[in-house]
Amino acid sequence: MPDIDRKLLTIITEALLESELCETIDEMGATGYTVTNARGSGSRGVRDAGWTSSGNVRVEVVCSKELSDAIDFGNDSAGSIAP
């Protein structure tokens, strides 16, 4: 089996944006992704782990560097996108 370079793109965002984000990732050509709830503390305070619109989700995509670069919408000041 040939070696294939892949990247793990991890996006942490508001749960409210999950559907739109996953639809965009699909449209850009990703063959799949994993969504999990996310909790923690940072510059924006403590976030709970619930699957509500007030929580956060982590979306992970294993893909080529080219697709990772295309999906990377740009880092905001909180660093919510980490290729």
Secondary structure, DSSP 8 states (H G I E B T S, - for coil): ------EEEEEEEEGGGHHHHHHHHHHTT-S--EEEEE-EEETTEEE--SSSTTSEEEEEEEE-HHHHHHH-----TT--EE-
